[in-house]
Amino acid sequence: MRYRMTMGEPLEFTADTDAEFLGTLRGKHMYAKPDDEGFLRQLAASACEWTGESIDFSSISAYKSSLMRAGVLEVVDASV
């Protein structure tokens, strides 16, 4: 899938799995936590500050769904 994230500078990227999704974000993050759980919590805190919405970080898919509901993540091409 091709995603577009619009928190700060827009980011468009392709990720076929949750691991690829998180890996892409980790690669773009200057101070990424080394473990997935900590990094997801870190991302959710930033997203919460940015959007003013509650962001679920219980799983990568829950995080993505929360971002979509908050209007800062969209799937721009599901066929990629």
N, C-alpha and C positions, 0 to 999 in steps of 0.2 A: 504494500500500500504506500501511497505517496501522501505525506502529511504536510500541513502548513501550521506552524505555531507562531502566534503573534503576541508574544510578551517581550517587550523591548524590541530589539531588532528582529524583523521577521526571519523565520528559519523554515526552509522547505527541504524535506529529506524523504528517502525511501527506507522503509523497514518492514520486513515480512514477518517478523516475530517480535514478541515483547522484549526478548533479550537484545535484538537489534535496535529496537526503539530506545531502550534505556542506554545501550552502548553509544548510540549516536549523540544522545544528550550529554552523556558523560564526556565524550570527546570534545564537546563544545563548552563545557563548564570549567572555569578556571580553578575552582577549589572543590572539585568533586570528592565526596566521601568514597573510600575504597570499597565498601560493602554495599550491595544493592539496597538493603533495607534502609541503611543510613542515608544513602544518596536519594532514595525515593522520598524519604521524610524531608530532606533538605530541599528537594525540588518542590514538594507540596507546600512547604513554608513560604518559599518565594512566590509560588503561584497564588497562595492565599493573600499575601501582601499586595500582589499586583492586581488581582481581580476583586478582592473584598469578599470572595466566596469561600465556603468551606470546601477543601480539596481532600478527597479520600486517597490515602496512600497505603491502603491495606494490600494492594496488589498493583501491578503495572496496568492491567486492564481497567481497574477501578480508577486509577490515576488518570488514564486517558479519557475515560467517560466523564470524570469530573471536569477536566479541562474543556471537553466538548460542550458540556452544559454551561460552563462559564464563558464560552464563546472565544476561547483563545487557542483552540486546536480544532482543525478540520481535516477530513480526508478529502484530498483533492483529486485522487485517482485510485480507486480500489482495484483496478486491473493490473497495476504495475507489479 
